[in-house]
């Protein structure tokens, strides 16, 4: 066990020759800092030693200590995690702590510094390269015999930082493999013109069992891209062709982040491979196309990707929308519905007939709300049919039809054919024109429940929109039963949000919509931590305004309807406006005033 004598020996050894960090040294420091007690140090040391010796693969001593699940003896008795240990170690050896963020590392440049085997041998990973400095993350602060050699080769000053040993091991494998694949793909296809004509052939080879090293590069890059997007909770992947370097971007919590840049030749190959997997026309690059792919995450979860291509000045732009099937099985409160609104919505959707509309801009979660609702309604006693453009998520519990403009199958034609399929509930992807609106009304009048979407800023405006399309007011009056407007707002990260005093009166006035809702005594602000990628926000929640069409409201729907009168009546009938719903989320500590005002800016 660590003693004063052993500490002296340790110091002498450090001065004599490079050595590895060991359990004895770690526990000596933990004891000195009061993190473990004298009574507990022997037990934990023996436990860590057992974990370390019995590990099937080489293990860093910090990982063994973390697996002991020690609670700090110091206040507030926090768990001694691997991240905490790494940061603590950095302080002990007087080196900066570095958290590896793969989105911010140009791995093709840092991979040029050394080989993968060299990095693995010394447990190091280059993380940043500037004209004068090379930043190297290490887990072995005492072993620096490589430092002079790397400084000489790179002609740069080497700066050491301490990073999580598991992160270093993971990203050493990923970075070097990916850098090799990108370089291999680039070298194989240096002639851009030839590549544009021949790459489809190369990628097609990857679809057969006879895979050679040439096209394996592209397969590796695409596989990495998808897995990485799933890990980062991305909702969309953008592949954007440019003149020199093409951009790969992820949309995370509604905000785009640049992930990486690849040469145009590699981007062409990646796009071709994804198109091939999505059963799209690989040769056709002049017109937009749609496709879909079903894949699995590393833990076996099925994920659906919807593909969309668009011709641009520098080639095809490809966007992949990622659909998480788990979203559909969430309850309404889990999506962000207040309990009272969820109950009102359930009452509306269990009505035997009528039209229910969900409104909001693109990306406001309308489809998720409808799918969640339909999934709950689609029992064995009910026939649920949908007509969509395109089918967002393939769901086995209801019957889905896709609009096909090429063969004159529009929304209106789709609804017309569904009417002959003995449906109970019909979902129309979007009401875009008078013909579709008339078919929806016809379906509601003949005893069907119809759900659909509209692009309007708030719930009462949906009535005006339908009247503008040319729908007679008396038909709306007799069929419309409910309208819901919604937005998605980013939620504060629970790990790092911090109290931020009081809110300004004028901001609260604009949020509370003239109601007597009391101003919150404490509001929270985003701080930023590793869990939320330093943004201060993690995930999104919905804010909703639910308009239930009452008898009084329906009588106000006339040929010359006053929108302001409709709004006042809907509030009197119990509708909470969007900003007021956002204000309630602020009181809960779920989001910020800035976020609510940003997503409801169109309402002013």
C-alpha positions in Angstrom: 0.0 0.0 0.0 1.2 3.6 -0.6 3.4 5.0 2.1 5.7 8.0 2.6 8.6 5.7 1.6 6.9 4.6 -1.6 6.2 8.3 -2.5 10.0 9.0 -2.2 10.7 6.0 -4.4 8.2 7.2 -6.9 9.8 10.6 -7.2 13.2 9.1 -7.6 12.0 6.7 -10.3 10.3 9.6 -12.2 13.6 11.5 -12.3 15.6 8.4 -13.3 13.6 7.1 -16.3 10.2 7.4 -18.1 7.6 5.3 -16.4 3.9 4.5 -16.6 1.3 5.9 -14.4 0.2 3.2 -11.9 -2.4 2.4 -9.4 -0.1 3.0 -6.5 0.6 6.6 -7.6 -3.1 7.3 -8.2 -4.2 6.1 -4.8 -1.3 7.9 -3.1 -2.6 11.1 -4.6 -6.3 10.3 -3.8 -5.4 9.6 -0.2 -3.4 12.9 0.0 -6.3 14.9 -1.4 -8.8 13.3 1.1 -10.8 11.7 -1.8 -10.4 8.3 -0.2 -10.0 7.7 3.5 -7.3 5.7 5.3 -9.8 3.1 6.2 -11.1 2.8 2.6 -7.9 3.1 0.6 -6.8 -0.5 1.0 -10.2 -1.9 0.0 -10.4 0.3 -3.1 -6.8 -0.3 -4.1 -7.2 -4.1 -3.9 -10.5 -3.8 -5.9 -8.9 -1.7 -8.6 -5.9 -4.1 -8.8 -8.3 -7.0 -9.3 -10.2 -5.2 -12.1 -6.9 -4.1 -13.7 -5.3 -7.6 -13.6 -8.4 -9.5 -14.8 -9.2 -7.2 -17.7 -9.4 -9.0 -21.0 -7.6 -6.2 -22.9 -5.0 -3.7 -21.8 -6.6 -1.2 -19.3 -5.5 2.2 -18.2 -5.3 2.4 -14.4 -7.7 5.4 -14.3 -10.3 3.2 -15.9 -9.8 0.5 -13.2 -10.2 3.2 -10.5 -13.4 4.6 -12.1 -14.9 1.1 -12.2 -14.6 0.9 -8.4 -17.4 3.4 -8.2 -15.8 5.4 -5.4 -17.8 8.2 -3.7 -15.5 11.1 -2.8 -14.9 11.4 1.0 -14.9 15.2 0.5 -18.1 17.2 0.4 -20.5 17.0 -1.5 -19.5 13.2 -1.9 -19.7 13.1 -5.7 -19.1 9.9 -7.6 -15.4 9.6 -8.8 -16.1 9.1 -12.5 -13.5 8.7 -15.3 -14.0 12.2 -16.6 -13.6 13.6 -13.0 -10.4 11.5 -12.5 -8.9 12.6 -15.8 -9.5 16.3 -15.0 -8.1 15.7 -11.4 -5.0 14.0 -12.8 -4.4 16.9 -15.2 -4.3 19.2 -12.1 -1.9 16.8 -10.3 0.6 16.7 -13.1 0.1 20.4 -13.9 -1.0 19.9 -17.5 -4.2 21.3 -19.2 -7.2 19.0 -19.3 -8.6 18.5 -22.8 -12.0 17.1 -23.7 -11.8 15.6 -27.2 -14.6 16.9 -29.4 -14.5 15.0 -32.7 -16.5 17.8 -34.5 -13.7 20.2 -33.9 -10.7 18.1 -34.9 -9.4 17.9 -38.5 -8.4 14.3 -38.3 -6.8 14.1 -41.8 -4.2 16.8 -40.8 -3.5 15.3 -37.3 -3.2 11.8 -38.8 -0.3 13.0 -40.9 1.8 13.6 -37.8 2.3 10.0 -36.8 1.1 6.5 -37.6 -1.8 4.7 -35.8 0.6 2.1 -34.3 2.9 4.9 -33.0 0.0 6.7 -31.3 -1.3 3.4 -29.8 2.2 2.5 -28.5 2.6 5.7 -26.5 -1.2 6.2 -25.7 -1.2 9.6 -27.4 -3.4 11.3 -29.9 -2.6 14.5 -31.9 -5.7 16.8 -31.5 -4.6 20.1 -33.0 -2.0 21.3 -35.5 -1.1 25.0 -36.0 1.8 26.5 -37.9 3.9 26.7 -34.8 2.4 24.2 -32.3 1.2 20.6 -32.1 -1.2 19.7 -29.3 -1.0 16.0 -28.2 -3.4 14.4 -25.8 -1.9 11.7 -23.6 -2.8 9.4 -20.8 0.8 8.8 -19.7 2.1 12.2 -18.5 5.4 10.6 -17.2 6.3 8.9 -20.5 7.5 11.6 -22.9 10.3 9.8 -24.7 8.5 10.3 -28.0 8.2 14.1 -27.6 11.6 15.2 -28.9 11.2 12.9 -32.0 7.7 14.2 -32.9 8.9 17.9 -32.3 11.8 17.3 -34.7 9.7 15.6 -37.4 6.9 18.2 -37.3 9.2 21.2 -36.7 6.7 22.4 -34.1 6.5 22.9 -30.4 4.7 20.0 -28.7 2.1 20.9 -26.1 0.9 18.1 -23.9 -2.6 17.9 -22.6 -4.4 15.2 -20.5 -7.5 13.5 -22.0 -9.9 10.7 -21.1 -8.1 7.4 -21.8 -11.2 5.7 -23.3 -11.7 8.7 -25.6 -8.1 8.5 -26.7 -8.4 4.8 -27.5 -11.7 5.2 -29.3 -10.7 8.2 -31.4 -7.2 6.8 -32.2 -9.0 3.9 -34.0 -11.6 6.1 -35.6 -9.5 9.1 -36.8 -6.7 7.1 -38.3 -9.0 4.7 -40.1 -11.2 7.5 -41.4 -8.2 9.6 -42.5 -6.8 6.5 -44.3 -10.1 5.9 -46.1 -10.5 9.6 -47.2 -6.9 9.7 -48.5 -7.3 6.3 -50.2 -10.5 7.4 -51.9 -8.8 10.7 -53.0 -5.7 9.0 -54.4 -7.7 6.4 -56.3 -9.7 9.1 -58.0 -7.4 12.0 -58.5 -8.9 12.7 -62.0 -12.0 14.6 -61.2 -13.5 14.4 -64.7 -13.0 10.7 -65.0 -14.4 10.2 -61.5 -17.6 12.0 -62.3 -18.3 9.5 -65.0 -16.9 6.4 -63.4 -17.5 6.6 -59.7 -21.0 5.1 -59.9 -19.4 1.9 -61.2 -16.9 1.9 -58.3 -19.6 2.2 -55.7 -21.8 -0.4 -57.3 -19.0 -2.9 -56.8 -19.5 -2.3 -53.1 -23.0 -3.8 -53.4 -21.5 -7.2 -54.3 -19.6 -9.6 -52.2 -16.4 -9.1 -54.2 -15.3 -6.0 -52.3 -11.7 -4.8 -52.9 -9.7 -2.1 -51.1 -10.6 0.6 -53.5 -14.3 0.9 -52.9 -14.0 -0.2 -49.3 -12.8 3.3 -48.4 -16.1 4.9 -49.4 -18.1 2.2 -47.5 -16.0 3.0 -44.4 -16.6 6.7 -44.7 -20.4 6.4 -45.2 -20.7 3.9 -42.3 -18.7 6.2 -40.0 -20.9 9.2 -41.1 -24.1 7.4 -40.1 -22.9 6.0 -36.8 -21.4 9.3 -35.9 -24.7 11.1 -36.7 -26.6 8.7 -34.5 -24.2 9.2 -31.6 -24.4 13.0 -31.9 -28.3 13.0 -31.8 -28.4 14.6 -35.3 -31.8 15.0 -37.0 -30.4 15.8 -40.4 -27.1 15.1 -42.3 -26.2 17.6 -45.1 -23.6 16.7 -47.8 -22.9 20.0 -49.6 -20.7 20.1 -52.7 -18.4 23.2 -53.1 -15.7 24.2 -55.5 -12.6 23.1 -53.4 -13.7 21.4 -50.2 -17.2 19.9 -49.7 -18.9 20.4 -46.4 -20.6 17.7 -44.2 -23.0 19.2 -41.6 -25.2 17.9 -38.9 -28.4 19.5 -37.5 -28.4 18.9 -33.8 -31.3 20.4 -31.7 -32.3 22.5 -34.7 -28.9 24.1 -35.2 -26.4 23.2 -38.0 -22.8 22.2 -37.0 -20.1 21.7 -39.6 -18.6 18.2 -39.0 -16.0 17.9 -41.6 -14.7 18.8 -45.1 -13.9 16.3 -47.8 -12.5 16.7 -51.3 -15.1 16.9 -54.2 -14.0 13.5 -55.5 -14.8 11.8 -52.2 -18.1 13.7 -51.9 -19.2 12.4 -55.3 -18.5 8.9 -54.3 -20.3 9.2 -50.9 -23.4 10.7 -52.6 -23.3 7.9 -55.2 -23.1 5.1 -52.6 -25.9 6.6 -50.5 -28.1 7.0 -53.6 -27.4 3.4 -54.6 -28.4 2.2 -51.1 -31.5 4.3 -51.2 -32.6 2.8 -54.6 -32.3 6.1 -56.4 -31.1 6.6 -60.0 -27.4 7.0 -59.5 -26.7 8.2 -63.0 -29.4 11.0 -62.9 -27.9 14.1 -61.4 -29.9 16.8 -63.1 -33.2 16.5 -61.3 -34.1 16.2 -57.6 -34.8 12.7 -56.2 -36.2 11.1 -53.1 -35.3 7.8 -51.4 -35.1 6.1 -48.1 -32.8 3.7 -46.3 -33.3 1.6 -43.2 -30.2 0.9 -41.1 -29.2 -0.1 -37.6 -27.2 1.6 -34.9 -24.3 -0.2 -33.1 -26.7 -1.3 -30.4 -29.1 -2.9 -32.9 -31.8 -0.1 -33.0 -33.5 0.4 -36.3 -33.2 3.9 -37.8 -34.9 5.2 -40.9 -33.3 7.7 -43.2 -35.2 9.8 -45.7 -33.0 11.0 -48.6 -33.4 14.0 -50.8 -31.0 15.2 -53.6 -30.9 18.6 -55.3 -28.7 19.7 -58.2 -26.5 22.7 -57.4 -23.7 24.6 -59.2 -21.0 22.3 -57.9 -22.9 19.0 -58.0 -25.6 17.1 -56.1 -26.5 18.2 -52.6 -27.8 15.4 -50.4 -29.8 15.8 -47.2 -30.6 12.8 -45.0 -33.4 13.2 -42.5 -33.0 10.8 -39.6 -36.2 9.4 -38.1 -36.0 7.8 -34.7 -38.8 5.2 -34.3 -38.7 5.7 -30.5 -40.3 9.1 -31.0 -43.6 7.6 -32.3 -44.0 5.5 -29.1 -43.7 8.6 -26.8 -46.8 9.9 -25.0 -48.1 13.4 -25.6 -46.7 14.7 -22.2 -43.3 13.3 -23.2 -43.5 15.4 -26.4 -44.1 18.5 -24.3 -47.9 18.6 -24.0 -49.2 20.1 -20.8 -51.5 17.6 -19.0 -54.7 19.6 -19.6 -53.9 20.1 -23.3 -53.1 16.4 -23.7 -56.6 15.6 -22.3 -58.3 18.0 -24.6 -56.4 16.6 -27.6 -57.4 13.0 -26.7 -61.1 14.1 -26.5 -60.8 15.7 -29.9 -59.1 12.7 -31.6 -61.6 10.2 -30.2 -64.5 12.1 -31.9 -66.2 10.0 -34.6 -65.9 12.6 -37.4 -64.7 16.1 -38.2 -61.5 17.8 -39.3 -58.5 18.4 -37.0 -55.7 20.6 -38.3 -52.0 20.8 -37.0 -50.3 24.0 -38.1 -46.8 25.4 -37.9 -43.7 26.0 -40.1 -41.4 23.2 -41.5 -39.5 21.4 -38.8 -42.0 22.3 -36.0 -42.8 18.7 -35.2 -46.3 18.5 -36.9 -45.6 15.0 -38.4 -44.3 13.6 -35.0 -47.5 14.8 -33.3 -49.7 13.2 -36.0 -47.8 9.9 -36.0 -47.9 9.7 -32.2 -51.6 10.4 -32.2 -52.4 7.9 -35.0 -50.2 5.2 -33.4 -52.4 5.6 -30.2 -55.6 5.5 -32.3 -54.6 2.6 -34.6 -56.2 -0.4 -32.7 -57.4 -3.6 -34.3 -60.9 -2.2 -34.4 -60.0 0.9 -36.4 -58.9 1.3 -40.0 -56.4 4.2 -40.2 -55.3 5.3 -43.6 -52.8 8.0 -44.7 -51.9 9.8 -47.9 -48.5 11.6 -47.7 -45.9 13.3 -49.8 -43.5 11.6 -49.1 -44.2 8.9 -46.5 -42.2 10.3 -43.5 -41.9 7.1 -41.5 -43.1 3.6 -42.5 -45.4 2.5 -39.7 -47.0 -1.0 -39.8 -50.0 -0.2 -37.7 -51.7 2.0 -40.4 -52.1 1.9 -44.2 -49.9 4.5 -45.9 -50.2 5.8 -49.5 -47.6 8.0 -51.2 -48.6 10.9 -53.6 -47.2 10.2 -57.1 -47.3 13.4 -59.2 -45.8 11.5 -62.2 -48.9 9.4 -62.5 -51.3 12.1 -61.5 -51.9 10.7 -58.0 -52.4 13.9 -55.9 -53.5 14.4 -52.3 -57.1 14.9 -53.6 -56.9 11.7 -55.7 -55.5 9.8 -52.8 -58.3 10.8 -50.4 -60.8 10.0 -53.1 -59.5 6.4 -53.4 -59.2 6.1 -49.6 -62.9 6.9 -49.2 -63.6 3.6 -51.0 -61.3 1.7 -48.5 -63.8 1.8 -45.6 -61.5 4.0 -43.4 -62.3 5.2 -39.9 -59.5 7.8 -39.7 -57.8 9.5 -42.6 -54.6 11.5 -42.3 -53.8 13.9 -45.2 -50.1 14.9 -45.3 -50.9 18.6 -46.1 -53.8 20.6 -47.4 -52.2 22.6 -50.2 -55.1 23.5 -52.5 -58.9 23.8 -52.8 -59.3 20.4 -54.3 -57.6 18.6 -51.3 -59.5 20.8 -48.8 -62.8 19.9 -50.5 -62.0 16.2 -50.3 -61.1 16.5 -46.7 -64.4 18.2 -45.9 -66.3 15.6 -48.0 -64.6 12.9 -45.9 -65.5 14.6 -42.6 -69.2 15.1 -43.8 -69.5 11.4 -44.6 -68.6 10.3 -41.1 -64.7 10.1 -41.0 -62.2 11.7 -38.7 -59.7 13.6 -40.8 -56.3 14.9 -39.6 -54.1 17.1 -41.7 -51.5 19.9 -41.6 -51.4 23.5 -42.8 -48.6 26.1 -42.9 -49.9 29.0 -40.8 -48.3 30.9 -37.9 -51.0 30.2 -35.3 -54.2 28.2 -34.8 -56.9 30.9 -35.6 -55.1 31.8 -38.9 -55.8 28.3 -40.2 -59.5 29.3 -40.6 -58.5 32.3 -42.7 -56.1 30.2 -44.8 -58.9 27.7 -45.7 -61.3 30.6 -46.5 -58.6 32.1 -48.8 -58.2 28.7 -50.6 -61.9 29.1 -51.5 -63.6 26.7 -48.9 -67.2 27.9 -48.2 -67.5 29.1 -44.7 -70.6 27.0 -43.9 -68.7 23.8 -44.7 -65.9 24.8 -42.3 -68.5 25.7 -39.7 -70.0 22.2 -39.8 -66.8 20.1 -40.1 -63.9 21.8 -38.3 -63.5 20.5 -34.7 -60.0 21.5 -33.6 -56.8 23.3 -34.6 -53.4 23.0 -33.0 -50.4 25.3 -33.7 -47.0 24.1 -32.5 -43.3 25.0 -32.3 -40.2 23.2 -31.2 -37.9 25.0 -28.7 -34.5 23.9 -27.4 -34.5 22.7 -23.8 -31.9 23.8 -21.3 -29.2 21.2 -20.4 -30.1 19.7 -17.0 -26.4 19.2 -16.3 -25.2 22.8 -16.6 -28.2 25.3 -16.5 -27.7 28.0 -13.9 -30.0 30.4 -12.1 -30.0 33.9 -13.8 -31.9 36.3 -11.6 -35.2 37.9 -12.7 -36.6 38.5 -16.1 -37.2 42.0 -17.4 -40.8 43.2 -17.1 -41.2 44.2 -20.8 -40.0 40.7 -22.0 -42.4 39.0 -19.6 -45.2 41.2 -20.9 -44.6 40.1 -24.5 -44.5 36.5 -23.4 -47.5 36.4 -21.1 -49.8 37.8 -23.8 -51.6 40.2 -21.4 -52.6 37.4 -19.0 -52.2 37.6 -15.2 -49.6 34.8 -15.2 -47.1 35.7 -12.4 -43.5 36.4 -13.4 -41.1 33.6 -12.3 -38.9 34.5 -9.4 -35.9 32.6 -10.9 -35.1 32.0 -14.5 -32.3 29.8 -15.9 -29.6 30.5 -18.4 -27.6 28.2 -20.7 -24.0 27.6 -19.5 -22.5 24.9 -21.6 -20.9 21.5 -20.7 -19.6 18.3 -22.5 -23.1 16.8 -22.2 -24.7 19.6 -24.4 -21.6 20.2 -26.6 -21.0 23.5 -24.9 -24.3 25.0 -26.2 -26.2 25.0 -23.0 -29.1 23.2 -24.6 -29.8 19.5 -25.0 -32.9 18.2 -26.8 -36.1 20.0 -27.8 -39.7 20.2 -26.5 -42.9 21.3 -28.1 -45.0 24.4 -27.2 -48.6 24.1 -28.3 -51.8 26.2 -28.7 -54.9 24.1 -28.9 -58.0 25.6 -30.3 -61.2 23.6 -29.6 -64.0 24.7 -32.0 -66.9 25.6 -29.8 -70.4 26.5 -30.9 -69.7 30.2 -30.3 -66.5 30.0 -32.3 -68.0 28.1 -35.3 -70.8 30.8 -35.6 -68.1 33.4 -36.0 -66.8 31.7 -39.1 -68.3 33.8 -41.9 -67.4 34.9 -45.4 -66.0 38.1 -43.9 -64.5 36.7 -40.7 -62.5 39.0 -38.4 -59.3 37.2 -37.4 -58.9 39.3 -34.2 -62.4 38.3 -33.1 -61.5 34.6 -33.7 -58.4 34.9 -31.6 -60.2 36.5 -28.7 -63.0 33.9 -28.8 -60.5 31.0 -28.9 -58.7 32.4 -25.8 -62.0 32.7 -24.1 -62.7 29.1 -25.0 -59.5 28.0 -23.1 -56.8 28.2 -25.8 -53.3 29.2 -24.4 -51.5 31.2 -27.1 -48.0 29.9 -28.2 -46.1 32.5 -26.3 -48.0 31.9 -23.1 -47.3 28.1 -23.5 -43.6 29.1 -23.9 -43.8 31.3 -20.8 -45.1 28.2 -18.8 -42.0 26.3 -20.1 -39.8 29.1 -18.8 -41.5 28.9 -15.3 -40.8 25.2 -15.3 -37.1 26.0 -16.0 -37.2 24.0 -19.3 -36.1 26.8 -21.7 -35.2 30.5 -22.0 -37.1 33.6 -23.1 -34.7 34.0 -26.0 -35.6 30.5 -27.4 -39.4 31.1 -27.0 -39.2 34.6 -28.6 -37.0 33.1 -31.5 -39.5 30.4 -32.4 -42.5 32.6 -32.1 -41.0 35.7 -33.9 -43.5 35.3 -36.8 -46.4 36.0 -34.4 -45.5 39.6 -33.7 
